[in-house]
Amino acid sequence: MATNKELLSKGIKYLAGALPLLFLGPTVIYNAFMNKQNVWHYLVLVIGIIACGAAMYLMYAGLKFIMKSLFND
């Protein structure tokens, strides 16, 4: 039961891509709620929600690749 190194590295890259989004998304959402008087409030809020969604997807995909590399489906 050998580990597939290519899938493992791909999964780690996905997790590394999710890491900045995990901090960026909630920060942007917080900024959107603090600046409700601004005209761009809803656009900034949508960008923050998209960043959070992208972080969740990248974490899911990264963990899926890591599990595939470890357990050889």
N, C-alpha and C positions, 0 to 999 in steps of 0.2 A: 504494500500500500504506500506508494511513493507520492509525494506532493507535486502537483503540477505547478512549476515555478512561474510559468507565463501567466496563468490565471491568478495566481497569488499576487504577482506584481500588479496586474490589472486591477484587482480588488483594492489593493493598498493605494493605488493612484486615485481611484474613485473616492476612497475615504479621505485622502489628503485634499481632494477638491471640495469635499463637503465641509471640511473643518473651517475655512474662512466664512463660508455661507452660514454656518451655525451661529457665528457672532454677528455677521453683517445683517442678516434678516431681522432679528429682534431689535437691533439698534435702529434700523431704518423705520420699523414700525413705531417704535417709541418716539422717534423724531417726528413722524407724521402726526401722532396724536398730540404732541406738544405744540405743534404749529398749525392748529386748526384754522386760524385766521388767514392763513396763506391760501392763495388760489390753487396751488399745486398739491394741496393736502391729499386728495384722492389718488393722484398719480403716484406720489411717494408711498402711500399706503399699499397700493397694488404692487409696486416694485418690491416692497418688503415682504409681502405675502408670497410673491413669486420666488424670491430668494429663499424663504423658509421651505417652500414646496420643493425647490430644486435640491436643497440640503437633505431633505428627507428621502427624495428619490435616489440621490447619489449614495447615501448611507445604505439604503436597501440594496441597491445594485452592487455596491462594494462588498457587503456582507454575503450576498448571494454568490458572487464570484469566489470569495474566500472559502465558503462552504463547499462549492464545487471542486475547488483545487484540493481541499483536504480530504474529502470523502469520495471523490471520483464517481460521480453519478453515472 
